């Protein structure tokens, strides 16, 4: 009887012994494995444009947080653009772009929540 802990696993196994890739696994999705970089840049640009428009409307009630939000969103999109240009065509570049877009979305949301918190805790006579 052989001990399964001593059998080769992962890349040491023969290709026919490798388990089939699970198509429902997030890391096996087409957007992360292959595809044009514009698949990430275009939706991120739309997200950035929507966030910037909303921050421009927030200038009526605040100045500092909307400026921080606009600068953050622009910097994140530029970082995505640079990553797309310098990264090449590989799954690691697509993962980086996905993480940067997620960070942009979370950061934009945090700034919007910050604007809401500041305005909701402000004294009514100010």
C-alpha positions as CSV (number, residue, x, y, z in Angstrom):
1,X,0.0,0.0,0.0
2,X,1.4,3.4,-0.9
3,X,1.2,6.5,1.2
4,X,-0.7,9.2,-0.6
5,X,1.4,11.8,1.1
6,X,4.5,10.6,-0.8
7,X,2.9,10.7,-4.2
8,X,3.7,13.6,-6.5
9,X,1.1,16.3,-6.7
10,X,0.6,19.6,-8.5
11,X,3.0,20.2,-11.4
12,X,4.9,17.0,-10.7
13,X,2.0,14.8,-11.8
14,X,1.6,13.8,-15.4
15,X,-0.9,15.8,-17.4
16,X,-3.4,13.0,-17.5
17,X,-3.3,12.7,-13.7
18,X,-4.0,16.4,-13.2
19,X,-7.5,17.2,-12.0
20,X,-9.6,19.0,-14.6
21,X,-9.9,22.7,-14.1
22,X,-13.1,23.8,-12.4
23,X,-14.8,26.3,-14.8
24,X,-16.8,27.8,-11.9
25,X,-13.6,28.7,-10.0
26,X,-13.0,32.5,-10.0
27,X,-9.4,32.1,-11.1
28,X,-10.4,30.1,-14.2
29,X,-12.6,32.8,-15.6
30,X,-11.8,34.1,-19.1
31,X,-11.4,37.7,-17.9
32,X,-8.6,36.7,-15.6
33,X,-6.9,34.1,-17.9
34,X,-6.8,35.9,-21.2
35,X,-8.3,38.7,-23.1
36,X,-7.7,42.3,-24.0
37,X,-6.6,44.8,-21.4
38,X,-9.5,47.0,-22.5
39,X,-11.7,44.5,-20.8
40,X,-10.6,46.1,-17.5
41,X,-9.8,49.7,-18.6
42,X,-13.1,50.5,-20.2
43,X,-15.3,49.5,-17.2
44,X,-12.8,51.2,-14.8
45,X,-13.0,54.3,-16.9
46,X,-16.8,54.3,-16.7
47,X,-16.6,53.7,-12.9
48,X,-14.1,56.6,-12.6
49,X,-16.3,58.9,-14.7
50,X,-19.4,58.2,-12.6
51,X,-17.5,58.7,-9.4
52,X,-16.0,62.0,-10.6
53,X,-19.5,63.3,-11.6
54,X,-20.9,62.4,-8.2
55,X,-17.9,64.0,-6.5
56,X,-18.5,67.2,-8.6
57,X,-22.1,67.3,-7.3
58,X,-20.7,66.9,-3.7
59,X,-18.7,70.2,-4.2
60,X,-21.9,72.0,-3.2
61,X,-21.6,70.6,0.3
62,X,-17.9,69.9,0.8
63,X,-14.6,70.7,-0.8
64,X,-11.8,68.5,0.7
65,X,-13.3,65.0,0.5
66,X,-14.5,65.3,-3.1
67,X,-11.1,66.5,-4.2
68,X,-9.5,63.6,-2.4
69,X,-12.0,61.2,-4.2
70,X,-11.3,62.7,-7.6
71,X,-7.6,62.5,-7.2
72,X,-7.8,58.9,-5.8
73,X,-9.9,57.7,-8.7
74,X,-7.7,59.4,-11.3
75,X,-4.5,58.0,-9.8
76,X,-6.1,54.5,-9.7
77,X,-7.1,54.6,-13.3
78,X,-3.7,55.9,-14.3
79,X,-2.1,53.0,-12.4
80,X,-4.4,50.6,-14.2
81,X,-3.4,52.2,-17.6
82,X,0.3,51.9,-16.8
83,X,-0.1,48.3,-15.6
84,X,-2.0,47.4,-18.8
85,X,0.7,49.0,-21.0
86,X,3.7,47.5,-19.1
87,X,2.3,44.2,-18.0
88,X,2.1,42.2,-21.2
89,X,-0.5,39.6,-22.1
90,X,-0.6,37.2,-19.2
91,X,-3.0,36.2,-16.4
92,X,-1.0,38.0,-13.8
93,X,-1.6,41.3,-15.5
94,X,-5.3,40.7,-15.6
95,X,-5.3,39.8,-11.9
96,X,-3.4,43.1,-11.2
97,X,-6.0,45.0,-13.2
98,X,-8.8,43.3,-11.4
99,X,-7.3,44.2,-8.0
100,X,-6.7,47.8,-9.0
101,X,-10.3,48.1,-10.2
102,X,-11.6,46.6,-7.0
103,X,-9.4,49.0,-5.0
104,X,-10.7,51.9,-7.0
105,X,-14.3,50.9,-6.3
106,X,-13.7,50.4,-2.6
107,X,-11.8,53.7,-2.3
108,X,-14.5,55.6,-4.2
109,X,-17.1,54.1,-1.9
110,X,-15.2,54.9,1.2
111,X,-14.8,58.5,0.2
112,X,-18.6,58.7,-0.6
113,X,-19.4,57.2,2.8
114,X,-17.0,59.7,4.4
115,X,-18.8,62.6,2.7
116,X,-22.1,61.2,4.1
117,X,-20.7,60.8,7.6
118,X,-19.3,64.3,7.7
119,X,-22.6,65.8,6.5
120,X,-24.8,63.7,8.7
121,X,-22.8,64.6,11.9
122,X,-22.5,68.3,11.0
123,X,-24.5,70.7,13.2
124,X,-27.8,71.8,11.5
125,X,-27.0,75.5,11.8
126,X,-23.8,75.3,9.8
